[in-house]
Amino acid sequence: MKNLLVKYAAYNLWANERIAKVLKELDTTVLDKEIPSSFNSIRKTVFHIWDAEFIWLQRLNGHSLTDWPSKQYGAATPIDKFLETSQAFKEFVEQLPEADFTGNCTYKNLKGDEYHNPRNEVVQHIFNHSTFHRGQIVTMLRNAGVAELPSTDFIYYTRSK
């Protein structure tokens, strides 16, 4: 199980780096353009991915947050923070002992409700969540007129390694 999750953690970082490279080249008007999706702009979608990865990493480390980390950044897009968190998530998965993946992660959501989930399910959830929203970013970028986009497919990642 650990080997697969380590591979997914590396893939998640790789895919986020590919998207971040495109995002860093965009004008703020494109990042903030209203485009129908789960979150109505590319910036808000990036914030959401970063928030989720950061919050879940904190929970896996025994800390429950009470607010979204991106609130402190206002209109700025924390691309570097986004990538730092993905790197930290990868390192967490690499360093977690195999036996600990099946142990429970006890945490509180932002409302203060307590939950218990096996760590491996939490890790799988965050990578699935990030992949889903990266796909939305790609669609939003295309709708905003960005034609040159890198592949972020898992199979493309495996072929390139």
Secondary structure, DSSP 8 states (H G I E B T S, - for coil): -HHHHHHHHHHHHHHHHHHHHHHHTS-HHHHH----SSSSSHHHHHHHHHHHHHHHHHHHTT---SS-GGGGGTT---HHHHHHHHHHHHHHHHHS-GGGGSSEEEEE-TTS-EEEEEHHHHHHHHHHHHHHHHHHHHHHHHHTT--------HHHHHHH-
